[in-house]
Amino acid sequence: MKLTCLSRGSLIAVAAIFIFPVLSHADLVLVSTINGFYDVDNYDTPSLHVSNTTGFDFTNVQMTVTGYQGINNGLSQTASMPDIGAGTTAIWTWGTNIPGGPGCCGVVPGNLFSYDYDDQYVNTFTPVVGQGLASSPSSPVLVNAPQCAPQASIYGWNYCADVGNFYVTITAEWNGQSIYAQFSPDPTLPGAGNAAGAFVGWEGLDPQGWSETTYDAHVDGGPNGVLANIYVGTPPPVGTPEPGSVMLLGGALLAFAGILRKRTTY
């Protein structure tokens, strides 16, 4: 009996730990939005449009980008950005106006603010028969290489590389409160998904982080619509489960605790 009661109490405690953070997630205050673009504000490079539709400035603005795939996996870089005035939109373009980047139009391997981010590891991928080549290096044919197709046949295999996408964390002060946005091209990345609910290739890379794919098509358009939301609060650790998943787990634990309770009443 004591063991059963202990198990029930432990389950309830664990469920509470999971559920209470969900309630705070549900109460997030939306401040404004962010759009992501590729090949729009400068050729062949990503940019963000950070909107401040409120009556207060965004101050002490910090942006950190962290690679989560490929060669750039685990790399992180932070830039202090200018204040964003009330009722204005800031346009941040890689390799143009982000502190810490090489400026226009430098491409520096490992610099996450480089211009032409997707092309920073030229000549790092060698196609072999069965992965990129149908026969020999003298006659490259796209085969069994969904990465880098079809762009590689246009620009050459030397531009194909496993660069890796990154997620973005933006923090600032607004109306006496801390605000943040945290997002990535991948909507399923816990703690850093996106508002679009689908993969958005605004970094010029495909979902696996490869360059020279159809996401690198230079059409002077790029992804449109809201990519991320800006909320009051501080960013959660990347890897935090989605609120819906956490609620399901908490509910299951409570239900199991209820079953144990019924068993101990007979």
N, C-alpha and C positions, 0 to 999 in steps of 0.2 A: 504493500500500500504506500509506504513512504517513497519508494522508488518511483511509483506511478505518479504521485503528487509532484515529486521533484521534476519529472519529465514534463508534466503539464505546465508547471510554472516556468520552466526553462523555455519551452516553446512559445509561451505567451510573451516572455521577455524578448526573445529573438524577433518575434513578429513585430513587436512594438518598435524595435530598433529600425526595422525595414520600413514600417508604415509612416512613422512620424516625419522622416525626411520627404516622403512623397507629398504630404500635406503642404509643406513649405514650397515644393516645386509647383504645386497647383496654384499657389498664391503669388507667383512671380508677376512683377509689374513691368509691362512692356513700355519701353521708352521710345525706341525708334527702330530703324531697320538698316540693313546693309545689302547691297547688290554686288555680285562678282561678275567680272567680264574678262574676256580673253581676246586679244588682237583688236581692241577697240580704241583705247586711249593712247596706245603706242603699238607699233607693229610687233606681232609675234611675242607678246608678253602679257602677263596678267595684271589686273588692276581691281581695286575695290572702290565702291562709291558708298561712303559712310554718311548717312543722312542724319541731320539733327533737326527734326521738325518741331522741336519744343521751344519754349521761351527762355531757356537757360543754356549757357555755354557748356561744352564738354571740355574740361581742363585736365591737366596731368595725364594726357592720353599716352598709353603704352601699347605697343603691338608686339606680340611674340609669335613667331612661327616655328613649328616643331615638326620635323620629318617623321613619318610613321611607316614608310615603305622604302624598299630599294636601297640605293647607295646612300641616300640622305637620311635613312632611318636613324632616329635618335639625335640628329643634329638639331640645335635650337639657336635662335637668334632674336634679339629684342631691339626695338627701335622706339625712341621717344619722338612722338609725333606732335605737330602743332595743335593748339587748341582748335576746336571746331565751334564756330559761333552759332548762336541761336538762329534757327531758320535757314541754315546753310548746309551744303553738302560738300564734304571733302573727297577729293579724288586722289587715291594713292596708287601710283603706278610703279611696278617693279623696274628697277634700273633707272628711274627718273627722279623721284622726289622722296625716297624712303632713306632716312639716315642709316648708314652702315652698309648700304649697297654700293656697288662700284660706279654708279652713275651711268648715264646713257653714253654709249650703249655697250658697256662692258659685261662680258660673260665670264664669271669667275667660279670655277668648280668649288662646291661646298659653301658658297655664299648664297644663303636662302633668299636674299633680296636682289639677286642678279637680274639684269635684263635678259630676256629670252630664257627664262628659268628652265624650260624643258630641254634646251640644247646645251646645258653646261657640261655634259659628259660625252662629248663627241669622241668617237673612236674607242669606246670602251666595250662595245659589243661586237663579237666576231661571229658572223653566221656560219653554220656548219650544215652539212648534208643532213636533212631531216628537220632542221630548225632554221628555216630561212632559205636554204638552198635545196633545189631539186636534184642538182647534179654536181656542179663544181663552182668554185669561186669565180671562174671566168664567165659564167652565165647564170647570175643570180635570178632565181625564180621564187616567188612567195609560196611557201609550202610549210604547213604545220607551224606557222608563226603568226598567230593572230595579233601578237604585239607587233607594232611597226608596220602594219598593213592598212591601207595601201600606200601610205606616204613614203615608205622606204624605197619603193620603186621609183619615186619621183626625185627625192633628194639624195638617195644613196644610203647604204647601210651604215655608213660612218656616223650618221645622225641618230641612229637608233640606240637607245640606252635605257637601263632600268633606273631612272632618276629617282622616282618615288614622290608621291603626293605629300603635302604637309597640312596640319591643322593650324588654325589661327586663334589666338586668344587676345582680345582687346579689353583693356580696362581704362577707366577714367573716373573723374568726379563730376557730378551733375546735381545742381540744386541741393548741395550739402550732403549728397549721398554717393556711395560707390555704385558704379554701373559696369556691366561687362557684356561681351559677346564671345562665344566660343563655338567654332564651327569648322567643318572640313568639306571637301567635295563628296565624301561618303556619308550618306544619311544614317548608316547603321553604326558608325563609330561611337561607342558609348561616351557620353559627356561632351562630344564634339561632332554631333551630326550636323544636319542643316535644315533650314525651314522649308526647302523645296520638296523634301521627302523622296528625292531621287538623286542619283549621281549627277553632279554638276561639274563638268570639266573645265572650270574657269582657270585652272593652272596649266592647261594645254596638254595634260597627261590623261591616259585612260584609267579605268578603275584599278588596274594593277600597278599603276605608276610608270608605265612605259611611254616613251616619247615617240613621235612620228606616227601617230595613229590618226584616226578620223577626228579626234579631239584637238588635233593640231592643224585643222583645216583653216586656212587664212581667208575668211569670208567677211572680215570687217563687221562682225555681228556679235557673236559670242553669247553666252548664257544671259538671259534676261529674267527679271522677276526677283523677288526677295530671296536672298541666299541665307541670311541670318537675322536674328532679332537681338536687340540690345535690351537688357533687363537691369532692374535695380538689384544689387547684390554683388557677390563675388563668384568667380567661376568654379565649378566643381572639378574634382580631379578627373582627368580623362580615364575612362574605364568604369565610371559610375554607371550602374544599370539605368536603363530608361525607366521613368516613373511607372509606366504601365506594367512592365515586367516585375518591378519591385512589388507593386500592389498585388499582383497575382501570387507571388511567392509568400507575401505576408498573409494573404487570405487563406492560402493552402495550410500554412502553419497554424492559423487560428482554427480552421476546420478540424485539423488533426487533433488539436488540443481539446476541441469539443467532443470528439469521439472518445478520447481517453477519459474525459469526465463522465460520459455516459456509462462507460464500462465500470467505473469505480463506484457508481451509485447502486449497483445491484449486489 
